[in-house]
């Protein structure tokens, strides 16, 4: 009985973790056990945790040895996100691979529906869907109405050919590889994750490679709950020097990669130049922002309202 014809494809679900925290980590793991698709394995990949996360992962691996495996770097080292994702990939047995962050949650039909899409579109390297910004996990009244779902500004429920998605994601930063289901052979073909990126933008690096080279199915269904909390990697670094430095490093890497791959798509290059401009010309960037703010203030004070809003609309359109 071959896996491709008479058996559901095996999905390798990978959670990398570093001091994940007991509550969030267990919720993430349990959301995989709650999947309506049953042919999965779970790899819990430890990036050198020093809290209870290691014990939690080992407990699941011991309790469910047929479904769960525990992995760690030699000597329980902390080697960063990319190296830890690659460790999970190297031990994965599945035809398909999907990642879940240790503080997030999959919705129950995630694997069933994504596997069905990849089975139906053999030319698709991966399936990607929108993400729910999840504030209401706190249970607080003030957070109940804050949740929202982001959707790519491309045609949904269709196969998007390269490199159409890349320009969008350069402007709109969202989780990418963690909310996707990917073919293992595609991951291996393009070299997995870049080990030099130990934290921020490691997923954007890999996603950029795929956007440039292979078709991606973009779905309308939301399968991923992105928990928004102040201790997450993204939140602790957002709008800090660490975040700006990481983004500049990513954009520089992408520029060199485009040159290396001889990518000539005009839209991708235009958007990349726009994203690099504030970093390479910080004085002119700050000056231009102040000029725009001044023009906006003067226009609002002196122009008739209909004319002001028309100009504003034209400016945004440009």
C-alpha positions as CSV (number, residue, x, y, z in Angstrom):
1,X,0.0,0.0,0.0
2,X,1.7,3.2,-1.1
3,X,1.4,6.4,1.0
4,X,0.5,8.6,-2.0
5,X,-2.4,6.4,-3.3
6,X,-4.0,4.4,-0.5
7,X,-3.0,6.2,2.6
8,X,-3.3,9.7,3.9
9,X,0.1,11.6,3.5
10,X,2.0,11.9,6.8
11,X,2.3,15.4,8.1
12,X,5.3,16.3,10.2
13,X,4.2,19.0,12.6
14,X,7.1,20.9,14.1
15,X,7.1,23.1,17.2
16,X,10.4,24.8,18.1
17,X,10.5,26.2,21.6
18,X,12.7,28.1,24.0
19,X,11.3,28.8,27.5
20,X,7.8,28.6,26.0
21,X,5.9,28.8,29.3
22,X,3.7,26.1,30.5
23,X,0.2,27.3,29.7
24,X,0.9,28.4,26.1
25,X,3.1,25.5,25.2
26,X,0.5,22.9,26.4
27,X,-2.3,24.7,24.5
28,X,-0.2,24.7,21.3
29,X,0.5,20.9,21.6
30,X,-3.1,20.1,22.4
31,X,-4.3,22.0,19.3
32,X,-2.3,19.4,17.2
33,X,-3.9,16.5,19.1
34,X,-7.3,18.1,18.4
35,X,-6.8,18.0,14.6
36,X,-9.5,16.2,12.6
37,X,-6.7,14.9,10.4
38,X,-5.1,12.0,12.2
39,X,-2.0,11.0,10.2
40,X,0.5,13.4,11.8
41,X,3.7,13.2,13.8
42,X,4.8,15.9,16.2
43,X,8.4,17.0,16.6
44,X,9.1,19.1,19.7
45,X,12.4,20.7,19.1
46,X,14.1,22.3,22.1
47,X,16.4,25.3,21.5
48,X,18.1,25.0,24.9
49,X,15.2,25.8,27.3
50,X,15.9,26.4,30.9
51,X,12.3,26.5,32.2
52,X,9.6,23.7,32.5
53,X,9.3,23.5,28.7
54,X,11.8,20.7,28.4
55,X,10.0,18.6,30.9
56,X,6.7,19.2,29.2
57,X,8.0,18.1,25.8
58,X,9.7,15.0,27.3
59,X,6.4,14.1,29.1
60,X,4.5,14.2,25.8
61,X,7.2,12.2,24.0
62,X,7.1,9.5,26.7
63,X,3.3,9.4,26.9
64,X,2.7,9.3,23.1
65,X,5.9,7.7,21.6
66,X,4.1,6.7,18.4
67,X,3.1,10.3,17.7
68,X,5.6,12.6,19.5
69,X,9.3,12.9,19.4
70,X,11.6,15.2,21.4
71,X,14.7,16.7,19.8
72,X,17.5,19.0,21.0
73,X,20.8,20.4,19.8
74,X,23.9,18.7,21.0
75,X,24.7,19.6,24.6
76,X,21.2,21.3,24.9
77,X,22.6,24.4,23.1
78,X,20.6,27.5,22.2
79,X,21.3,27.9,18.5
80,X,18.4,30.1,17.3
81,X,15.2,29.7,15.4
82,X,16.6,28.8,11.9
83,X,19.0,26.1,13.2
84,X,16.2,24.7,15.4
85,X,13.7,24.6,12.5
86,X,16.3,22.8,10.3
87,X,16.9,20.3,13.1
88,X,13.2,19.4,13.0
89,X,13.1,19.2,9.2
90,X,16.1,16.9,9.2
91,X,14.3,14.4,11.4
92,X,10.9,14.8,9.8
93,X,9.4,11.7,8.2
94,X,6.4,13.3,6.6
95,X,5.7,14.2,3.0
96,X,4.3,17.5,4.2
97,X,5.7,19.8,6.9
98,X,4.0,22.4,9.0
99,X,5.2,24.6,11.8
100,X,3.4,25.9,14.9
101,X,4.9,28.5,17.3
102,X,4.9,27.4,20.9
103,X,2.6,30.1,22.0
104,X,0.0,29.9,19.2
105,X,-2.8,27.5,18.3
106,X,-4.1,25.7,15.2
107,X,-7.8,25.5,14.5
108,X,-9.0,21.8,14.4
109,X,-9.5,21.6,10.6
110,X,-6.1,23.1,9.7
111,X,-4.3,20.0,8.6
112,X,-7.3,18.2,7.0
113,X,-8.2,21.2,4.8
114,X,-4.6,22.1,3.9
115,X,-3.6,18.6,3.0
116,X,-6.7,18.4,0.8
117,X,-5.6,21.5,-1.1
118,X,-2.0,20.3,-1.6
119,X,-3.4,16.9,-2.8
120,X,-5.6,18.7,-5.3
121,X,-2.9,21.1,-6.6
122,X,0.2,19.0,-7.1
123,X,2.0,22.0,-8.7
124,X,1.6,24.0,-5.4
125,X,4.7,24.1,-3.2
126,X,2.7,25.2,-0.2
127,X,-0.7,26.4,0.9
128,X,-0.9,29.7,2.7
129,X,-3.9,31.3,4.5
130,X,-4.8,34.3,6.6
131,X,-4.0,34.6,10.3
132,X,-6.2,35.7,13.2
133,X,-4.6,38.3,15.5
134,X,-5.7,36.7,18.7
135,X,-6.1,39.1,21.6
136,X,-9.2,37.6,23.2
137,X,-7.2,34.6,24.6
138,X,-6.9,36.7,27.8
139,X,-10.6,36.4,28.5
140,X,-10.6,40.1,29.4
141,X,-13.6,42.1,28.3
142,X,-11.4,44.8,26.7
143,X,-9.8,42.2,24.5
144,X,-12.9,40.5,23.3
145,X,-13.5,42.8,20.3
146,X,-9.8,43.2,19.3
147,X,-9.4,40.0,17.2
148,X,-9.2,40.4,13.5
149,X,-8.2,38.3,10.5
150,X,-5.6,39.5,7.9
151,X,-6.1,38.6,4.3
152,X,-3.6,38.8,1.5
153,X,-4.5,41.4,-1.2
154,X,-4.3,38.8,-3.9
155,X,-6.9,36.6,-5.6
156,X,-7.9,34.0,-2.9
157,X,-8.5,30.3,-3.3
158,X,-6.2,30.2,-6.3
159,X,-2.6,29.3,-7.2
160,X,-0.3,32.4,-7.3
161,X,2.7,32.1,-9.5
162,X,6.1,33.6,-8.5
163,X,7.0,36.2,-7.6
164,X,3.6,37.9,-7.1
165,X,3.4,37.4,-3.3
166,X,6.8,38.7,-2.4
167,X,6.0,42.4,-3.0
168,X,2.9,42.2,-0.8
169,X,4.8,40.6,2.1
170,X,7.6,43.1,1.9
171,X,5.1,45.8,2.8
172,X,2.7,43.8,5.0
173,X,4.7,41.9,7.7
174,X,2.7,38.8,8.8
175,X,3.6,35.3,9.9
176,X,4.4,33.2,6.8
177,X,5.8,29.7,7.2
178,X,4.2,29.0,10.5
179,X,0.7,29.3,9.1
180,X,1.5,27.2,6.0
181,X,1.7,23.6,4.9
182,X,4.7,22.8,2.7
183,X,6.0,19.9,0.7
184,X,9.1,18.5,2.3
185,X,10.9,18.1,-1.0
186,X,10.5,21.8,-1.7
187,X,12.0,22.8,1.6
188,X,15.0,20.6,1.0
189,X,15.3,21.8,-2.6
190,X,15.8,25.4,-1.5
191,X,18.0,24.7,1.5
192,X,15.7,25.2,4.4
193,X,16.2,28.1,6.8
194,X,19.3,30.4,6.9
195,X,21.2,29.6,10.0
196,X,22.7,33.1,10.1
197,X,19.3,34.4,11.0
198,X,18.8,33.2,14.6
199,X,15.7,35.1,15.4
200,X,13.6,37.8,13.7
201,X,12.9,37.4,9.9
202,X,14.1,33.8,9.7
203,X,10.7,32.8,8.4
204,X,10.6,35.8,5.9
205,X,13.9,34.7,4.5
206,X,12.6,31.2,3.7
207,X,9.2,32.4,2.5
208,X,11.0,34.9,0.1
209,X,12.9,32.1,-1.5
210,X,9.6,30.2,-2.2
211,X,7.7,33.3,-3.4
212,X,10.4,33.9,-6.0
213,X,10.6,30.3,-7.2
214,X,7.4,28.3,-6.8
215,X,3.6,28.5,-7.1
216,X,1.8,29.0,-3.8
217,X,-1.9,28.3,-3.2
218,X,-3.5,31.2,-1.3
219,X,-6.6,30.2,0.6
220,X,-9.4,32.3,2.2
221,X,-9.7,30.1,5.2
222,X,-8.1,31.0,8.5
223,X,-6.5,28.2,10.4
224,X,-4.0,29.9,12.7
225,X,-4.5,31.8,15.9
226,X,-1.5,34.2,16.5
227,X,-1.5,34.9,20.2
228,X,-0.7,38.5,20.9
229,X,1.0,38.9,24.2
230,X,3.7,41.2,25.5
231,X,6.4,38.5,26.1
232,X,6.4,37.2,22.5
233,X,9.5,37.5,20.4
234,X,7.8,39.9,18.0
235,X,6.2,42.1,20.6
236,X,9.4,42.5,22.7
237,X,11.4,43.6,19.7
238,X,8.8,45.6,17.7
239,X,9.8,49.3,17.1
240,X,13.2,48.7,18.9
241,X,16.7,49.0,17.5
242,X,16.8,45.2,17.5
243,X,13.8,45.0,15.2
244,X,15.1,47.7,12.8
245,X,18.5,46.1,12.7
246,X,17.0,42.7,11.9
247,X,14.8,44.1,9.2
248,X,17.7,46.0,7.5
249,X,19.7,42.7,7.6
250,X,16.8,40.9,6.0
251,X,16.3,43.5,3.3
252,X,20.1,43.5,2.5
253,X,20.0,39.7,2.3
254,X,17.1,39.8,-0.1
255,X,18.8,42.4,-2.3
256,X,21.8,40.1,-2.7
257,X,19.6,37.1,-3.2
258,X,17.7,38.8,-6.0
259,X,20.9,39.7,-7.7
260,X,22.3,36.2,-7.3
261,X,19.2,34.6,-8.7
262,X,19.0,37.2,-11.5
263,X,15.4,38.2,-10.6
264,X,14.3,41.1,-12.8
265,X,10.7,41.6,-11.7
266,X,10.1,45.3,-11.7
267,X,7.5,45.4,-8.9
268,X,9.6,43.4,-6.5
269,X,12.7,45.6,-7.1
270,X,10.6,48.8,-6.7
271,X,9.1,47.7,-3.4
272,X,12.4,46.5,-2.1
273,X,14.0,49.9,-2.9
274,X,11.2,51.7,-1.2
275,X,11.7,49.5,1.9
276,X,15.5,50.0,1.9
277,X,15.3,53.8,1.4
278,X,14.6,54.7,5.1
279,X,17.6,52.7,6.3
280,X,20.0,53.9,3.7
281,X,18.9,57.6,3.7
282,X,17.6,58.1,7.2
283,X,18.0,61.9,7.2
284,X,16.1,62.4,3.9
285,X,13.4,59.9,5.1
286,X,12.8,61.8,8.3
287,X,12.8,65.1,6.5
288,X,10.3,63.8,3.9
289,X,8.0,62.6,6.7
290,X,8.1,66.0,8.3
291,X,7.4,67.8,5.0
292,X,4.4,65.5,4.4
293,X,3.1,66.2,7.9
294,X,3.4,69.9,7.3
295,X,1.7,69.8,4.0
296,X,-1.1,67.7,5.5
297,X,-1.6,70.2,8.3
298,X,-1.6,73.2,6.0
299,X,-4.0,71.5,3.5
300,X,-6.4,70.6,6.3
301,X,-6.4,74.1,7.6
302,X,-6.7,76.0,4.3
303,X,-8.4,73.8,1.7
304,X,-12.1,73.1,1.3
305,X,-12.8,69.7,2.9
306,X,-13.9,67.9,-0.4
307,X,-10.8,69.1,-2.2
308,X,-8.5,68.2,0.7
309,X,-9.9,64.6,0.9
310,X,-9.6,64.3,-2.9
311,X,-5.9,65.3,-2.8
312,X,-5.3,62.9,0.1
313,X,-6.9,60.1,-1.9
314,X,-4.7,60.8,-4.9
315,X,-1.6,60.9,-2.7
316,X,-2.3,57.5,-1.2
317,X,-3.1,56.2,-4.7
318,X,0.4,57.2,-5.8
